[in-house]
Amino acid sequence: MRVRFLTVLLAAAAVLPALSAVMALPAHADTPELPDRVAAGWRTDRVFVDERMRAAVPATELDRIRTAARTAGLPVYVALIPRTPAVQRADLPTLLQARIGEPGVYVVALVDGAYWSTTAQLYRPAGLRGRSLSSVRSDDKRRLDIVSDRPAPQVVRTIQQASTAYDGRALPPVPAADLEPGRERPERGLSVSDKKDRATAVGAGVGGLLAFVPMLVAALRYRPASKGSKGSKRSEADERPVEASRVRQLADSKIKQAEQALARLDRRRNKSSAQLDQRDDAYRRLDAAKTVRAEQPDDVLALAGAFVLARQADRVAAGAALQPPCFFDPTHAPGTLTVDWSDDVEVPACKSCATAVRRGRTPRGLRVQGKAGLLGRKPVPYWTLDPEDSPMVASGFGALSDDLPERIAARKDEVR
């Protein structure tokens, strides 16, 4: 009996240490942190899909994302992962770029149930010029209309926005299949979010616009020259409309100057916050100038607006103070003086036009072809036209309100 007891005791003494060592081991090896797993996956495929959701993402969605990445013109890294509180708090694009260390656009698509959202950062090689990704995304009027029940539409749009920011290529239209139902045709009406976005861009609410209408109408009203003045003796036959070719040449020259000024600004390193703001504002004005120049290459009003916006972009990019155009003729020197044009409205004017007004004369102004009437078409000062027909007329080319880029973007959305 004693022999059996001693045998069992000795066996237990030999087994227990080994058993304790086994129990002390973890049930499985520690998994790497999520950024490390994504970075490791990108070594073989730059479109990473978390293993927890691979079966839930159709191959057609991944193929579309890969196609967009191949044609982006810059390196594209995409990660599709589930949303968790820890993931939502982390700045994953920054963490992932720190592990990869390469320039490109880093896109993280998060899914929570059936809802997808994206976050992204664009990293350029040192010294490379271009807009910020956030600036392009904020200017994209369709970004809030894109569906969120699958990953490809938002990821592809983000890649397109990065390409626009990276090399200035045009942002393509959103396919109808990627838009929320009811938003395929924007002319049916704006959503609440669209209205808020537009109100923010313009910088004024509906109440402010309504309060501005009486003053705007008074400013745009043609004020005849006083009796006996030299202006009243001017023959209408001599009042020829300005030639589009001349204004087009001015606009093209100023657009080129603005591009050169922005290139110099983009080459600067360690830009201050003020310089970054100047760059974004200059690009906003230059983009609007190029837009209206390309869409209406033979319209005098559009060409004059492009000239004004490009001239302002040039000044802003160079760090100079923004100057309004001359209200009477935006192709004149900037409106550095102010004159009384109606009972309650002062307008900026160049020295020549300001002198004419103070002497009781009406400046010749920018003359364009008016609408056809009983006596046919005749040259008229641009400010006598209907402001509803042109954002240039409505804002006095930015002399009455510094929101011409937003007005051009809004008119473009309405046309679409």
C-alpha positions as CSV (number, residue, x, y, z in Angstrom):
1,M,0.0,0.0,0.0
2,R,2.8,2.4,0.9
3,V,4.6,1.4,-2.3
4,R,1.5,2.4,-4.4
5,F,1.1,5.7,-2.6
6,L,4.7,6.7,-3.1
7,T,4.5,5.7,-6.7
8,V,1.4,8.0,-7.3
9,L,3.0,10.8,-5.4
10,L,6.2,10.7,-7.4
11,A,4.2,10.6,-10.7
12,A,2.2,13.6,-9.7
13,A,5.3,15.5,-8.7
14,A,6.7,14.9,-12.2
15,V,3.5,15.8,-14.1
16,L,2.3,18.9,-12.3
17,P,5.2,21.3,-13.3
18,A,4.7,20.4,-17.0
19,L,0.9,20.8,-16.7
20,S,1.4,24.2,-15.1
21,A,3.7,25.3,-17.9
22,V,1.1,24.3,-20.5
23,M,-1.7,26.1,-18.7
24,A,0.5,29.3,-18.5
25,L,0.8,29.5,-22.4
26,P,-1.8,31.7,-24.2
27,A,-4.6,30.0,-26.0
28,H,-3.2,31.4,-29.3
29,A,-0.4,33.6,-30.5
30,D,-0.9,37.4,-30.2
31,T,-2.4,38.9,-33.4
32,P,-0.5,41.9,-34.8
33,E,-2.1,45.4,-34.4
34,L,-4.5,46.3,-37.2
35,P,-2.2,48.8,-38.9
36,D,0.6,46.2,-39.0
37,R,-1.8,43.6,-40.5
38,V,-3.0,46.1,-43.2
39,A,0.6,47.1,-44.0
40,A,1.6,43.5,-44.3
41,G,-1.3,42.8,-46.6
42,W,-0.4,45.7,-48.8
43,R,2.9,44.0,-49.7
44,T,1.0,41.6,-51.9
45,D,-2.2,43.5,-52.7
46,R,-2.8,47.3,-52.2
47,V,-6.5,46.6,-51.8
48,F,-6.7,45.0,-48.3
49,V,-9.9,43.3,-47.1
50,D,-10.1,42.4,-43.4
51,E,-10.5,38.6,-43.0
52,R,-13.7,39.1,-41.0
53,M,-15.5,40.5,-44.0
54,R,-14.0,39.0,-47.1
55,A,-17.1,36.9,-47.8
56,A,-19.3,40.0,-47.6
57,V,-17.5,42.1,-50.2
58,P,-18.4,41.0,-53.8
59,A,-15.5,40.5,-56.2
60,T,-17.1,43.0,-58.6
61,E,-16.7,45.7,-56.0
62,L,-13.0,44.9,-55.5
63,D,-12.4,44.7,-59.2
64,R,-13.9,48.2,-59.7
65,I,-11.7,49.6,-56.9
66,R,-8.6,48.1,-58.4
67,T,-9.4,49.5,-61.8
68,A,-9.8,53.0,-60.4
69,A,-6.5,52.6,-58.5
70,R,-4.6,51.5,-61.6
71,T,-5.8,54.6,-63.6
72,A,-5.4,57.1,-60.7
73,G,-2.0,58.4,-61.8
74,L,-0.6,58.0,-58.3
75,P,0.0,55.1,-55.8
76,V,-3.3,54.1,-54.2
77,Y,-3.6,52.1,-50.9
78,V,-7.1,50.9,-49.9
79,A,-8.1,49.1,-46.7
80,L,-11.7,47.7,-46.1
81,I,-12.2,47.0,-42.4
82,P,-15.1,46.8,-39.9
83,R,-15.8,49.8,-37.8
84,T,-15.1,49.5,-34.1
85,P,-14.7,52.1,-31.4
86,A,-11.0,51.7,-31.4
87,V,-10.8,52.0,-35.2
88,Q,-13.1,55.0,-35.3
89,R,-10.9,56.9,-32.8
90,A,-7.6,56.2,-34.6
91,D,-6.2,58.2,-37.5
92,L,-5.7,55.1,-39.7
93,P,-4.5,56.8,-42.9
94,T,-1.7,58.5,-41.0
95,L,-0.7,55.4,-39.0
96,L,-0.7,53.3,-42.2
97,Q,1.4,55.8,-44.2
98,A,3.9,55.9,-41.3
99,R,4.4,52.1,-41.8
100,I,4.6,52.2,-45.6
101,G,6.5,55.4,-45.8
102,E,5.6,56.0,-49.5
103,P,3.7,58.9,-51.2
104,G,0.3,58.2,-52.4
105,V,-3.4,58.3,-51.3
106,Y,-4.3,56.2,-48.3
107,V,-8.0,55.3,-48.2
108,V,-9.7,53.5,-45.3
109,A,-13.3,52.3,-45.9
110,L,-15.1,51.4,-42.7
111,V,-18.3,49.4,-42.6
112,D,-20.9,49.2,-39.8
113,G,-23.7,46.9,-40.7
114,A,-24.6,48.0,-44.3
115,Y,-23.2,51.5,-43.9
116,W,-19.9,52.4,-45.5
117,S,-17.8,55.6,-45.0
118,T,-14.3,56.6,-46.1
119,T,-11.4,58.6,-44.7
120,A,-8.3,59.4,-46.7
121,Q,-5.1,61.3,-46.7
122,L,-2.9,62.3,-49.7
123,Y,0.8,62.4,-49.4
124,R,3.0,63.9,-52.1
125,P,6.7,63.6,-52.9
126,A,8.6,66.5,-51.4
127,G,8.2,69.6,-53.4
128,L,5.4,68.4,-55.7
129,R,2.6,71.0,-56.3
130,G,-1.1,70.5,-56.1
131,R,-4.3,71.1,-54.1
132,S,-5.2,69.5,-50.9
133,L,-7.5,66.5,-50.9
134,S,-9.8,68.1,-48.4
135,S,-10.2,71.1,-50.7
136,V,-11.2,69.0,-53.6
137,R,-13.6,66.9,-51.5
138,S,-15.3,70.0,-50.1
139,D,-15.8,71.4,-53.7
140,D,-17.3,68.1,-54.9
141,K,-21.0,68.9,-54.9
142,R,-22.0,65.3,-55.4
143,R,-20.1,63.8,-52.6
144,L,-23.1,63.7,-50.3
145,D,-25.3,62.0,-52.9
146,I,-23.2,58.9,-53.2
147,V,-24.7,55.6,-51.9
148,S,-23.3,54.1,-48.7
149,D,-24.6,50.5,-48.9
150,R,-21.4,49.2,-50.7
151,P,-17.8,50.2,-50.7
152,A,-16.8,50.8,-54.3
153,P,-18.8,54.1,-55.0
154,Q,-17.3,56.0,-52.2
155,V,-13.8,54.5,-52.5
156,V,-13.7,55.1,-56.3
157,R,-14.9,58.7,-55.8
158,T,-12.2,59.3,-53.2
159,I,-9.5,58.0,-55.6
160,Q,-10.9,60.3,-58.3
161,Q,-10.8,63.3,-55.9
162,A,-7.2,62.4,-55.0
163,S,-6.3,62.4,-58.7
164,T,-7.8,65.8,-59.1
165,A,-5.8,67.1,-56.2
166,Y,-2.6,65.4,-57.3
167,D,-2.3,66.5,-60.9
168,G,-5.3,68.7,-61.6
169,R,-7.3,66.4,-63.8
170,A,-11.0,67.1,-64.1
171,L,-13.3,65.4,-61.6
172,P,-15.5,63.0,-63.6
173,P,-19.3,62.9,-63.2
174,V,-20.7,60.3,-60.7
175,P,-22.4,57.4,-62.5
176,A,-26.2,57.3,-61.9
177,A,-25.9,53.9,-60.3
178,D,-23.7,55.4,-57.6
179,L,-26.2,58.1,-56.6
180,E,-28.9,57.8,-53.9
181,P,-32.4,57.2,-55.4
182,G,-34.0,60.5,-56.3
183,R,-30.7,62.3,-56.7
184,E,-29.9,61.1,-60.2
185,R,-31.3,64.3,-61.7
186,P,-30.2,67.4,-59.7
187,E,-32.7,69.6,-61.5
188,R,-35.5,68.0,-59.5
189,G,-34.4,69.9,-56.4
190,L,-31.7,70.1,-53.8
191,S,-31.6,68.0,-50.7
192,V,-31.4,69.6,-47.3
193,S,-27.7,68.8,-47.0
194,D,-27.1,70.3,-50.5
195,K,-28.8,73.5,-49.4
196,K,-26.7,73.7,-46.2
197,D,-23.5,73.1,-48.2
198,R,-24.3,75.8,-50.7
199,A,-25.3,78.3,-48.1
200,T,-22.0,77.7,-46.3
201,A,-20.0,78.1,-49.6
202,V,-21.7,81.4,-50.5
203,G,-21.4,82.6,-46.9
204,A,-24.9,84.1,-46.6
205,G,-28.3,82.8,-45.6
206,V,-31.6,83.3,-47.5
207,G,-32.4,86.3,-45.3
208,G,-29.2,88.0,-46.2
209,L,-29.8,87.5,-49.9
210,L,-33.4,88.9,-49.6
211,A,-32.1,91.9,-47.8
212,F,-29.5,92.5,-50.5
213,V,-32.0,92.4,-53.4
214,P,-33.2,96.0,-53.2
215,M,-29.6,97.3,-53.0
216,L,-28.5,95.0,-55.9
217,V,-31.4,96.1,-58.1
218,A,-30.5,99.7,-57.4
219,A,-26.9,99.1,-58.2
220,L,-27.6,97.3,-61.5
221,R,-30.1,99.9,-62.6
222,Y,-28.7,102.1,-65.5
223,R,-28.3,105.6,-64.3
224,P,-28.6,108.1,-67.3
225,A,-26.0,110.8,-67.6
226,S,-27.0,114.2,-66.3
227,K,-28.3,116.8,-68.8
228,G,-25.7,118.9,-70.5
229,S,-22.8,116.5,-69.7
230,K,-20.4,115.2,-72.2
231,G,-21.8,111.7,-71.7
232,S,-25.2,112.7,-73.0
233,K,-23.7,113.9,-76.3
234,R,-22.2,110.5,-77.0
235,S,-23.5,109.0,-80.2
236,E,-24.9,105.5,-79.7
237,A,-23.4,104.6,-83.1
238,D,-20.0,105.0,-81.5
239,E,-20.8,102.7,-78.6
240,R,-19.6,99.5,-80.1
241,P,-19.6,96.3,-78.0
242,V,-16.3,95.0,-76.9
243,E,-14.8,92.2,-79.0
244,A,-14.7,88.7,-77.5
245,S,-11.3,88.0,-79.0
246,R,-9.8,90.9,-77.0
247,V,-11.2,89.9,-73.7
248,R,-10.3,86.2,-74.4
249,Q,-6.7,87.2,-74.9
250,L,-6.7,89.1,-71.6
251,A,-8.3,86.1,-69.8
252,D,-5.8,83.6,-71.2
253,S,-2.8,85.7,-70.4
254,K,-4.0,86.3,-66.8
255,I,-4.8,82.6,-66.3
256,K,-1.3,81.7,-67.3
257,Q,0.1,84.3,-64.9
258,A,-2.0,82.9,-62.1
259,E,-0.8,79.3,-62.8
260,Q,2.8,80.5,-62.6
261,A,2.1,82.3,-59.3
262,L,0.5,79.2,-57.9
263,A,3.4,77.0,-59.1
264,R,5.9,79.3,-57.2
265,L,3.7,79.1,-54.1
266,D,3.5,75.3,-54.3
267,R,7.2,75.0,-54.5
268,R,7.7,76.7,-51.2
269,R,8.4,74.4,-48.3
270,N,7.1,74.7,-44.7
271,K,4.2,76.9,-45.8
272,S,2.5,78.8,-43.0
273,S,-1.2,78.5,-42.3
274,A,-1.8,81.8,-44.0
275,Q,0.0,80.7,-47.1
276,L,-2.0,77.5,-47.2
277,D,-5.2,79.5,-47.0
278,Q,-3.9,81.8,-49.8
279,R,-3.2,78.8,-52.0
280,D,-6.6,77.3,-51.5
281,D,-8.3,80.6,-52.2
282,A,-6.2,81.2,-55.3
283,Y,-7.0,77.7,-56.6
284,R,-10.7,78.3,-55.9
285,R,-10.7,81.5,-58.0
286,L,-8.5,80.0,-60.7
287,D,-10.6,76.9,-61.0
288,A,-13.7,79.1,-61.5
289,A,-11.9,81.1,-64.1
290,K,-10.9,78.1,-66.1
291,T,-14.4,76.6,-65.8
292,V,-16.2,79.7,-67.2
293,R,-13.5,80.2,-69.8
294,A,-13.9,76.7,-71.1
295,E,-17.7,76.5,-71.0
296,Q,-18.3,79.9,-72.7
297,P,-15.3,80.7,-74.8
298,D,-17.1,83.2,-77.0
299,D,-19.2,85.0,-74.4
300,V,-17.8,88.4,-73.4
301,L,-19.3,88.3,-69.9
302,A,-17.9,84.9,-69.2
303,L,-14.4,85.9,-70.5
304,A,-14.4,89.1,-68.5
305,G,-15.3,87.0,-65.4
306,A,-12.5,84.6,-66.1
307,F,-10.1,87.5,-66.4
308,V,-11.2,89.0,-63.1
309,L,-11.0,85.7,-61.2
310,A,-7.6,84.8,-62.7
311,R,-6.2,88.3,-61.8
312,Q,-7.4,87.9,-58.2
313,A,-5.9,84.4,-58.1
314,D,-2.6,85.8,-59.3
315,R,-2.6,88.4,-56.5
316,V,-3.7,86.1,-53.8
317,A,-1.1,83.5,-54.7
318,A,1.5,86.2,-54.5
319,G,0.4,87.2,-51.1
320,A,-1.0,90.6,-52.2
321,A,-4.3,92.0,-50.9
322,L,-7.4,91.0,-52.8
323,Q,-8.8,93.9,-54.9
324,P,-12.4,94.1,-56.4
325,P,-12.8,94.8,-60.1
326,C,-14.0,98.1,-61.4
327,F,-17.8,97.8,-61.4
328,F,-18.2,99.7,-64.7
329,D,-15.6,97.7,-66.7
330,P,-13.9,94.7,-65.1
331,T,-11.2,94.7,-67.7
332,H,-10.0,98.1,-66.4
333,A,-7.6,98.4,-63.5
334,P,-9.0,97.1,-60.2
335,G,-11.6,99.2,-58.3
336,T,-9.3,100.9,-55.8
337,L,-11.7,103.9,-55.4
338,T,-15.4,104.0,-54.4
339,V,-18.1,106.2,-55.9
340,D,-21.8,106.7,-55.3
341,W,-23.7,105.0,-58.1
342,S,-27.2,105.2,-56.7
343,D,-28.9,106.5,-53.6
344,D,-27.7,103.8,-51.2
345,V,-25.0,102.0,-53.1
346,E,-21.3,102.7,-53.5
347,V,-19.3,100.7,-56.0
348,P,-15.6,100.2,-56.6
349,A,-14.2,101.9,-59.7
350,C,-10.9,102.4,-61.4
351,K,-9.4,106.0,-61.4
352,S,-10.8,106.7,-64.9
353,C,-14.3,105.6,-64.2
354,A,-14.4,107.2,-60.8
355,T,-13.4,110.5,-62.3
356,A,-16.2,110.3,-64.9
357,V,-18.8,109.6,-62.2
358,R,-17.6,112.4,-60.0
359,R,-17.9,114.8,-63.0
360,G,-21.5,113.7,-63.4
361,R,-21.0,111.5,-66.4
362,T,-21.8,107.8,-66.9
363,P,-18.7,105.8,-67.7
364,R,-18.8,104.0,-71.0
365,G,-18.4,100.7,-69.2
366,L,-18.2,97.2,-70.6
367,R,-20.7,97.2,-73.5
368,V,-22.2,94.0,-74.8
369,Q,-25.0,93.1,-77.2
370,G,-28.4,93.6,-75.5
371,K,-31.4,91.4,-76.1
372,A,-33.2,91.7,-79.5
373,G,-36.0,94.3,-79.5
374,L,-38.2,96.1,-82.0
375,L,-35.1,97.9,-83.3
376,G,-32.9,94.8,-83.2
377,R,-29.9,94.2,-81.0
378,K,-27.9,97.1,-79.8
379,P,-24.8,97.6,-77.5
380,V,-25.7,98.3,-73.9
381,P,-23.7,98.6,-70.6
382,Y,-23.5,95.1,-69.1
383,W,-25.2,96.2,-65.8
384,T,-28.5,96.9,-67.7
385,L,-28.9,93.2,-68.4
386,D,-31.0,90.9,-66.3
387,P,-28.9,89.7,-63.4
388,E,-30.8,86.4,-63.3
389,D,-29.2,85.5,-66.6
390,S,-25.5,85.8,-65.5
391,P,-23.6,85.5,-62.3
392,M,-21.2,88.1,-63.6
393,V,-24.0,90.7,-64.0
394,A,-25.6,89.7,-60.7
395,S,-22.4,90.3,-58.7
396,G,-20.9,93.1,-60.9
397,F,-18.1,90.6,-61.6
398,G,-17.5,90.4,-57.9
399,A,-17.6,94.2,-57.3
400,L,-20.9,94.0,-55.4
401,S,-20.2,90.8,-53.6
402,D,-17.1,88.7,-53.4
403,D,-18.8,85.3,-54.2
404,L,-18.3,85.0,-58.0
405,P,-16.6,81.6,-57.7
406,E,-19.5,80.2,-55.7
407,R,-22.1,81.7,-58.1
408,I,-20.3,80.1,-61.1
409,A,-20.3,76.7,-59.3
410,A,-24.0,77.0,-58.4
411,R,-24.9,77.9,-62.0
412,K,-23.0,74.9,-63.2
413,D,-24.9,72.6,-60.8
414,E,-28.2,74.1,-62.0
415,V,-27.3,73.5,-65.6
416,R,-26.4,69.9,-64.9
